[in-house]
Each structure stands twice: as structure tokens, then as C-alpha cells.
Amino acid sequence: MTYEEPPGPPHRTGPAGRRPVWVLAIVLAVVHVVGTSVAARHQPQRVPLDAVGYLLLLAGPALLLLRRSRPVLMSAATGAVTLLYVVLGYPWGPVFASLVVAFFTAVAAGHRRAVLIVAAVVYAGHAAVAARLYRWLPPAHDHGLSWAGISGSAAWLLAVLAGAELFRVRREQIAGARRERAESARRRADEERLRIARELHDVLAHSISVINVQAGVALALIDEHPEQARTALTTIKAAGKEALGEVRQVLGALRAPGDAPRSPAPGLDRLPELLAQAAAAGLAADVTVAGARTPLPPGVDLAAFRIVQEALTNIVRHSGARSARVRLHYAPRSLEVRVDDGGTAVAGGESSGGNGLLGMRERAAALGGSVEAGPRPGGGFRVRAELPLAGGAPHAAPPRAVDAPPPTAEEPR
């Protein structure tokens, strides 16, 4: 099965997928000039548009080119240009569109106080012209605005500022939600990598330990007892085949993450197979079951199997014990897994710590359980795991009696 990179997102213009700044500037320039020219035909009392008037109409959109790099300067300069256009008495029209965009941009960039100052200055200048200064300013015979009109301008300006603030809040919410999704995706990826690392560690550590022990047996017996060496080599082949099958399944999930696994995950019903492998490595282990055996959720079943597997592997690798006891205690709300051995640590081995015990604790913690590992009071070493049964769908297999013989092991994956 080959793996192909998913197609990337469609190409978008500008940094971070934004439109170039000149697009909006050109659109507003057309709106200013065309809209004001049309509106001027119905305002014969205002000063006709001339070169200065058209220059001021184009200055506001041109200043918007600075809206990403200098939002405060852009909003202040746009406010000054708009106020100058009003002072010179040119026709009313969509000249305020650039000022609205400037306010929205600066507030969204976090410069709320600066925008409030600019808005207050622009409104104060507009109110002064409309209430008092119109007598000495063009056009001649201008009657200014009533207090109702001035109050309406204030309400309009407050509506613009409120809209800019809502735009800022919504934009921050969208950015926060995007960051949360990205963080959640990274967290899921980290958890998946950790899960795969645990699976590979458990599979490879157990199989390689069996292969290592059996290889030593084969080397010791190949000259004098070739038939016994053949048995050890057969065990090595079986362990290698099983390890390759489980590694293929893990890697197959990486190549096709949306596909369901082709083989069921191992569970406690494969304990006989696990004990046979341990016996082939020279470790005799027996299983004791306490409590009424009940179907386990898949996650608990897999975790219990891996914990027993890792505990037996550690005994083979790091202990001088040649026997071990596995105890499964089925309680109404939890499963207790305990593995005891009576040996002492071999030279260069470990009795605690390491990736194996860390992997056990991580598996149990993911299910809300815990793992304790350490020397027993009477000698030897003990691994004890407590796994809650809540939070998973049970297997379809019916419950088994306490002392019923274990089922036949599944075919290796």
C-alpha cells in the first residue's frame, strides 16, 4: 500500500491568505468618486467638486494602503482628510466609507483607545462646523445642521464604533477557535504517536526478548543436541512472525488512518499463547482468576494483555526468576492485574523504571487506572494494575465461569 500526501489547501493571495491591500483601496476610490459625483448633482448649494475635492476623495482610499502596517496613523490621517473635505464644503456622499473601514481596521488590530480619540476629534470638528463655523466657511449661505442632525451624526458614529468593537470580538473568537482546533489536532497527533510507540515497544520488547533467549539456547545446543536447537529456532521463527504481523498492523494504520484494523486487538483471551511464549523462554507462569469473569471493554482488554506481556518480558530480561504468577481479579467496577515473581534482579538489569513500566502506567492512566511496581515484602518483584471497567463497549463474548479453561488463542496478527 502506498501513501500519498493529501492535496494542500487552494492557493490564496497575500500573506496568510488575505487579499492584497490595494484591492479594497481601488474599490473605495471608485465608490468615492462615482458616488459623490452622482450625489453632487442633487446638491447645487454645496461647493462643486474640483481638483482638490477629487484629490481628497482619492486620499482616503489611498491611506488605506497603510491599514496593515500603520493602522493608527492610517485612521488618524483618514479622519483628517475626511474632516478637511467637510470643512471645505464639498458635496455630501460616500466619503465617510474610508473612515468606517479605517476605524474597523484599527479597532480589530487592538488600537481601540487611539480610534476613540480620532473619532472624538473628527466628530468635534464636524459638530463645530455644523453648529458655528459654517458662517465663515464655504459654501456661502450655508445654514449648517440642527442639533437633531448633529445628534444623529453622533448616533451614527457610535454605531460605527460599536460595530468595529463587535467585529474585533468576533475576529478574536474565530482566531481563538482556530487556535484551539490546531492545538487539539496537535494533541491528538501526540497521543496517537504515544499510542503507536507503546504498541511497538510492547510488541518488539516481548518478541525480541523471546528471540534473544531462544537464540542463546540454540547456540548452546546446536552441536550436541541439534533437535533441541531446532525447537528453539522454531520458537524464534514463530515469535518473529507474530512480531512482524503486529508491526504491519500498526504501520498499516499509519498508511491508511481511516481504515478499520484488519485483525482484532489482542486481549486476555490470548494469555495461553503468551504463557506458551514465556515458557519457551524458560519462564513458567500460571494464571489465577478471582471473581466472576465478565466481558471487558476493548481498551481495558488490550491494556490488561499488554501489562501482563510487559511484566513477563521484564521478568525474562531483568530477573533471575524461572516462575511467575499472574492473578486477575474481576471486581464489579474494575479489573486488577497482578504479576509476581520470586527472583532477584540480574546483573545489568533493572527492577523498576524504564520505558516498559512507563508504558504500563500510561496505558492505565489513559483508562483512569493506575499501576504500581516494586519489590515484594517477601522477596521478588510485583506489578499491580487497577483498571476501571467503565467507558468502553464490552466484547460480544459471553461471560465465563471463574475456573473455566481459557479459550483457544487467536491466530497471530
ABEGO torsion letter per residue (X at the ends): XBBBBBBBBBBBBEBGGBBBAAAAAAAAAAAAAAAAAAAAAABAABBBBBAAAAAAAAAAAAAAAAAAABAAAAAAAAAAAAAAAAAAGBBBBAAAAAAAAAAAAAAAAGBAAAAAAAAAAAAAAAAAAAAAAAAABOBBGBAEBBAAAAAAAAAAAAAAAAAAAAAAAAAAAAAAAAAAAAAAAAAAAAAAAAAAAAAAAAAAAAAAAAAAAAAAAAAAAAAABAAAAAAAAAAAAAAAAAAAAAAAAAAAAAABAABBBABBBBBAAAAAAAAAAAAAAGBBBBBBBBEBBBBBBAAAAAAAAAAAAAAAAAAAAABABABBBBBBBBBAABBBBBBBBABBBBBGBBABEEAAAAAAAAAAAAAGBBBBBEBBAAEEBBBBBBBBABGBBBBABBBBBAABBBBBBBBBX
